Amino acid sequence: MALTRDDKKVLREMVKHELANFEKTQKSLFVGMPLTFLKGEHEYKHYLEKLLKKLE
């Protein structure tokens, strides 16, 4: 299934919104969080950024 221009536009806006929300909540990291949790957050942010580039 190929994505149309409108599909990509909607998905791009959704990813931008998710990335903005993620960055806002990430600023409130708690001391003592497990390292695996922090690594997962870091990888998720990179995933969103890469996805955004693919949708352009």
N, C-alpha and C positions, 0 to 999 in steps of 0.2 A: 504494500500500500504506500503510495507516494503522498507526501504532504503538499497541500496547496499553499499558495502564498498567504491566504487568510489563516490557515491552520498554523503556519509558522509564526505569524504575527501574534495570534492568541497565545500560543505556547511560550513565545519570547516574553510576553508581558507577565505571564504566570510565573516563569522562572525568575524574572527580575523582582517580582513581588516577594517570592519565597526567599531569594538571596538577601533582599533588604531586611526582611523579618528575621532571618537567621543571623545576620550581622548585628542587628539590634539586640537580640537576646544573647548573643555570644559574648557581648561586652560584660555581662553579669556572671562571669565564671566564678564558681565557688572554689575556695581553697580546699584542697584535699580530694578533689575529684580524681577518680582512677585514670591512670595514663591511657588505658585503652579507650576510655570514653572521649578524652580530649583528642586522641588520634582519629577517632571516628568522626568527630566534628570537623576536624581539619580536612579530612578526605571528602566529606560531604560538601564542604564549601568549594573545593576544587572541582568536584563533579558538577555542581551547579554552574560554575564558571565555564567549564568545557562545554556543557550542554548549551549554554547561551551562545557561545561562539559557533557551534554547529547549526544553530537556528538562524544565524545571520546570513 
